[in-house]
Amino acid sequence: MNFYVYNTMSRKKEEFVPVNEGKVGIYTCGPTVYNYAHIGNLRTYIFEDILKKAFEYGHYKVKHVMNITDVGHLQSDADTGEDKMQIGAERENKTVWEIAKFYENAFFEDCHKLNIRKPDIVCKATDHIQDMIDIIKTLEKKGYTYTSKGNVYYEIDKFKDYNKLANLSMEELEAGARIDVDENKKNPLDFVLWFTNSKFKDQIMQWNSPWGKGFPGWHIECSAMSIKYLGDRIDIHCGGVDHIPVHHTNEIAESEAVLGHKWVNYWMHGEFLVLSDGKMSKSKGDFLTLSKIEKEGFSPMDYRYFCLQSRYRKQLMFSFDALRQAQLAYKKLKEKVADIVSNVKENERADKELVNKYKNKFQEKISDDLNIPNAFTVLFEVIKDNELTNKEKSLLIESFDTVFSLDLLKSNNHNLEKLDSEDIKRLICERNDARNHKDWHKADVIRDELKSMGIDIIDSKEGTKLKIRNS
């Protein structure tokens, strides 16, 4: 079955044709590990996880590579801004290396909670400095660079069609990049490949190079590591839409100048998660993380389900009311699935032809540029189809959930000895606190969460008692 993706470069949906038959190489821009990922970031990683699993459902062998930006200096549109790693270190009284490790672990913990599978290769910027230096040296030999005040710059005027991905005029690119005046640059859109001279003195993260001791610019790391692990012709490069006008535009300029040919065949970008006052941003200081929405009584699967109800190329408006609706819908779906599974009979029919008919229908939806909302329609058709046996339905739900990854067949009922007593105590304390503050909604949400774990709670003057239901 053919697979179709929306290519940002062409601005249209295209049939996917792999570089190597039956294989897909995917590069995704990873986190900058100076703080927690916010839920808008995580929406992009959920989209990329679905993409990978959709290809696997179509029997492709996927190689997924993702970078970790642990050199955070000047990660802005125009080689300016704050040293994010240093800010994190000062904020928490840790070294930059400790900050990088802590938030890398936190990121993957969030991914684990959201059933986002870890990439096949996770590559850290700090482990690939020499690879970046080698690419800069090649660019220098080919005449794409110049040195000014100790910094090595990429000269964009040397690269034809610099603005082809963003599809914006040079004036629009310059305006959108919020560029500060840099007298060292020939063109305001030129960007730094290697810093030996920045506004930050006594940088901890510095390395020797042919141009002096310093550190790399942001964009060069993705060019270096994607080429190293996926080769000089890459199937798909993903990221958020905010990467289009600068980061991915600069990656293309670097990589295609080095390689001398087209570098990436398909560019795919996830849209923003937006709040009522605009897109979510760490620069605002207060941003929503997965742990924060967990404290509000929502599970990571509630959030994953919420994200999957919208196409990845559409902006998704976030509110706790919308998330609550998704939570209830997900809970009802799980209950329907549990009812089906509990009623499977030992010698029930499992007709391969009937099952494959629905599998093909499901694959058709996910192969249409990840039309996950329509894939859910197929799931609900399966649940409602009275011609299917419960065994056939269970097989199909299990199959579909390899892509959804919503733990649809995972039982929420446990015996008391299997439950984490610390988690139960925490939930009870949170619920009591909510009741004391007359936050009845939160108290009810926690009650429902305990109920889904097989625990009924009884409130009395003496306090809250637990009643464990049999599985």
N, C-alpha and C positions, 0 to 999 in steps of 0.2 A: 504494500500500500504506500502511495506517495505521501511525503511529509512536506507541509508548506509552512514557511515562516515569513513574517513581515521583516523586510530588510530596510533598516534605517537609511542605508546608503542610497537605495533606489526609490525609497518612499512607496513601496508596493509589496504585496505578498508574492513570494516566489517559491517555486518548487525547490526543495532542498536536494542538491546534488553533492555528495561528499567528495572530498579530495581522494580518499581511499575507500573503495567500495565496502559497505557494511560497517564502516567505522565513522565515528564523529569525534573530532577534537574541539573541546569547548574551553575557552579561557574566560574567567570571570574576575572582575576587579573585587578584591577582598577588602577587609576593614583596615582602617588606620587605628592601631591599638593604643590609644591614649585615653579612652573613656568607653563606657558601655555603648553597645549598638542600640539605637532607638528603634521603635517598632516600624518606622518608615524604612530604615535600612533593612530590617528583617523581612519586610514585604518583598524587596528585591531578591533576597536570598531564597525565599520560598518560591518565587517565580523561576529562578535558575534551577532549583531542585526539581520542580515539576518538569521543566524542559528536559533535564537529564533523564528522568524516569520515563517520560513519554517516548523518548528515543529508544530507551531500553525495552519498553513495551512493544515497540516496533521491530525488536530483534537487532538493533544496532549495538555495536560494542563502543561504549563511550569512554573517552579519556578526558577527565575534567581536571583542569589546573587552576588554582587560585592563589593570588599573592597575599602576603601579609605585609602591610606598610608599617614597619617598625622604625623607619627613618621618617619622622613627621615634619621635618623642618620646612617652613614656608609652603605648606601645602595649600596654596590658594590658586585662584585663576591666573594670577600674574606674578608669580614668584615673590609675593609679598605676604603679609599676614603674620600670624604668630607661630612660634615654634611649639607645636602641639605636644610633642613628647616632653619638652621641658616644662610646659605649663602643668601637665599631668604630674610630673615628678615633684614640682614645688607644691602643688595642691595637696599631695598625699605624703610628702616628706619621704619619698622613695627615690631610687636611682631611675634613670630613663630605662635601663634594662629591666628592672623590676616592674615598672609600669607596663612595658611592652608584654612581658610574660603574663602578668596578672590579667590584663584585658584581652589578650589572645585566648587564655583559658576561659574567661567569662563569655567571650563570643561563642566559642565552641560548645560551652554548656548551654547557652541559649539555643544554638542550632540543634543540639541533642534533644532538648525539650520539645522543639518544633518538628522533630522527625526530619530535619534537613540532614541528608547524608553528607559526611565529610568528603571533600574532593579527593580524587586519586593522588594528586600531588598538591601539597601546600608548601609554598616557597616564600621564605622571608627575604625582604629586601637586604637586610644586613648580611645575609649569607651569599649574596650575589653581587657584591660591589665590583669584583673583577670583571664579571660579565658585562656590567654597565660601562666600565672603563673601556673594555674592548670595543663596544659599539660606538662610544664617543670617538675613539681613535679612528675607527673606520669612517665615521661621518666627517671627521677632520681631514682625512686623506682625500675624501671625495669633494671637499670644498663647501660643505654645508654649514660650517661653524666659523666663529670668530671669537677672539679672546679680548675682553675689555675689563680693565681694573681687576684682573685675576680670575674672573669668571668666564666660563666657556658657554657661549650662546649658540642656539640654533637659529640660522638666518632663514626665516620662512619664505622670503622672496626668491630663494633658490629652488623652492619646491613647487612644482606646478599643481594647480588645483588644491591649494592648501585648505580651502573652505568647502570641499566637496561633500563631506559628511554632514556638516551643520547646515549646508545649503543656505548660508547667509552671506551677505556682502561683507567685505572686509571692515567697512564702517560699523555694520551691525555687530560683528564679532568683537570689535574693539569696545563698543559701547557696552555690550553684554558682559564683558570680562571685568568690568570695574577696575580698569587699569590705572595704577599710580604711575607718576612720571619716574622713569628710570633713564637717566642720562647716559648710561652705559650701553643702551640698546640702540641699534640702527632703526628698528621698527618696533613700535610699542607692543606688537604681538610676538616678537621674538621671545624665546624662552630659554631658561638656564638649563644646561645639561650638567654642569659641575660648578659648585660654589667653592672658591677659596677665600672669598671676601663677601661677607654678608653683614647685616646689621647686628647679628648675634655674635658676640665675642666669647671666646673660650668654650666653643662647642665641645661637648663630651663625645658625641658621635662624629668622629672624623677619621679619614683614611688617606694614606699616601696615594698620589696619582702623578701622571706625567705633568700635570698643570699645577701641582702643589698640594699640600695637605688640605683636605676639605671634605665635602659630602655631595652626593648626587641630587639633581633636581628630582621632582616627583615623577614626571612622565616616563623617564628613561627606564625605571624599574620594570614596568609592565612590558615594554618592548623587549628588554633583555630576557626576562624569565619566560615569556610566552614563546619566543623563538627557541629558547634553549630546550624547552620541554615538549613543544608541539611542532617544531619545525618551521620552515620558512613559508609554508602555506597552511593557514589555519581555517578550519570550517566556520566556527562561530565565536564571536567575541561579545560578551554581555556586560551590562552594567545598568546604572540608573540613567534616566534622561538628562540629569544634570552633568553627566560626563561628556555629552555629545559635543558642545561647542568648543571646549578647551582640551580636556584631558585626552579624550579619544581622538580628537583632531590632531593633537600633537603626537600621539602615539603613531598615527598613520604617517605623519610627516617623517618621523624618525625611522620607523621600520621600513617603509617603502624606499626611502633614500638609501638605506643600508643594503636592502635586498635587491633593489632594481626592478621590482615587479609588484603586482598586487599581492597584498599580505593576508587580508581576511576576506572571506567570501560573503559572510552574512553578519551584519551588526544587529543585535537585538537589545532593546532597552526597555526597562520597566518604568512605568509612570510613578508619580509621587503618591504617597499617602498624605492627604491634606486634612488640616484641622479647619475650624471655622474662620480662623485668622490667618490661614495660609499654610504652606508646606512646613513639615516638621524639620527643625534644624537644631543641632547641638549648640550653635552659636547663641541661641536664645537663652541658654543657661538651664532652663527647666524643660526637660523633654521626657517623653514617655518611654520607659523600658519594659521589657517583658516582665521583669520582677515587679514593677509597679502595677501592671494590670493584673498580675497574679494576686497581689495584695488586695485588689478590689474584688476578688472572688472569681476571677476568670482563669481558665486553664490555658496552657499553650495551644492545645488543640482547638479551643474555642477561637483563638486568634487565627490559627491556620485556616480553619473553616471559613471565618469571616473574609480572609484574603482571597480564598478560592471562589467566592461568589461573584467575583468581578474579573474581567479580562485584564491581563497584565499590562496592556497598553492603554488602559483607561485610568484616569485619576480616581482614587478611592477616598471618599470622605469618611473620616473616622470620628466617631463619637461613642461614648459609653452606652448610649441607648441603642445604637446600631450594633455594637458588639454584644449587647445583651440579647437582642433579637437573634443574632447568629448563635449565641450560646444555647438558647431555647430550641432553635431549629436543629442544631447539632445533637442536643440531648434527645429530641424526638426521633431523629434518624438512628441514633445508637439503640434506642428502645425497640424500634422496628426491626433492626438487624438482630438484636438479642432474641426477639420473639421468633424470628425465622430460624436462627441457629438452634435454639432450644427445642424446636419441633422437627428437627431433621430425624427421619426414621432410618434404622440401620440398613434396610435393603431397598431404600428409595432409589428411584430412577435418576440417572445422571447422563442424559442424552448429550453426547459430544457435539452433535450437529446443532442442537438448540443452543447450547452454551457458546459455541463458536460464532453463531449468528449474532449474539449480543456482544461478544468480544470484538468482532469486526466493526460493529456499529460504534462501540466505545472508542476503538482505535481511530475510526474515521473522524470523530470529534476532536480528540486530542492531537491528531495529526494536522488539523486545520488551524495552524498557528496557535496551538494550545487553547482551544475553545473549551475550557474547563466547565463553565456554567452549562453548556450543552452536554458535556460528559456526565454531569450530575443528573440531567434529564434522563439519560440512558439508565443511570443507577435507579432512579425512582420508577422507571418503566419496569425494570426487573423486579423490584419489590412488589409492584402492583399486579404483575402478570400472573393470573390464576392458572395459566397453562403450564407454568414452571413448577417443579417440585421444590421443596425447601432446600434439598441438597443442591439442586442446580443453582438456585438463588445464592446459596452460601458460597459455592465455587466461583460464581461471577463477582460477588461482593469482594471476596478475597483477591480475585484477579484485579479488579478495578482499584483496590486499595493499595496495590503496589505503586500506583501513581499518586493517588490522593494522599496516602500515608497519614490517615486520620485515625488509625487504630480502631477501625469499624468493627472488627471481630474480637477485639480485646474486651474481655469481661470486666465490668466495674465491681463485681461482687467478690469479696474476699472473706476468708475466715479471720477472726480477730488476731490469731497468732501470725498471720501473714501481713497484717497491717503495720505500718510504721507508727509506733505509739507516740513518738515525738511529733509527727505530723498531725496526729489526732489531737494531741494536747494543744498544739499551736492553733489549730482551727477552732477548738473550743474556747481558748483564751480570746482569740480575735472576735468570735461571735459574742462572747460575754461583754467584751469591750464595746462592740457595736450596739448591743442592747442597752448598755448603761448610758450610751450617748444618743439613744433613741434613733439609731440608724437602722430602721427596721428592714430596709431593702438589703443592706449588706448582711444582716443577720439571717434573712431568708435565703440569700445566695449561698452562704456557708452551710446552712441546714440542708439545702439541696445537694451541695457538693458531698457532704457526709452521707446523705441518702444514696447518692450514686455509688458510694463505696460500700454499701450494704449496711450502713449504720443509721438507725433511727434515733432521734434525740427527743427526750421528754423533759420539758421545763417544769420546775416546781419551785416552791418556796425554799426548799433545801438546796436548790441548785439544778444543774443540768445532768441528767443521767443518760447513759448510752444503752441502746438495745441493738445487739448484733443479729441481723437476719441471717438465716441459713442460706448457703449458696445454692 
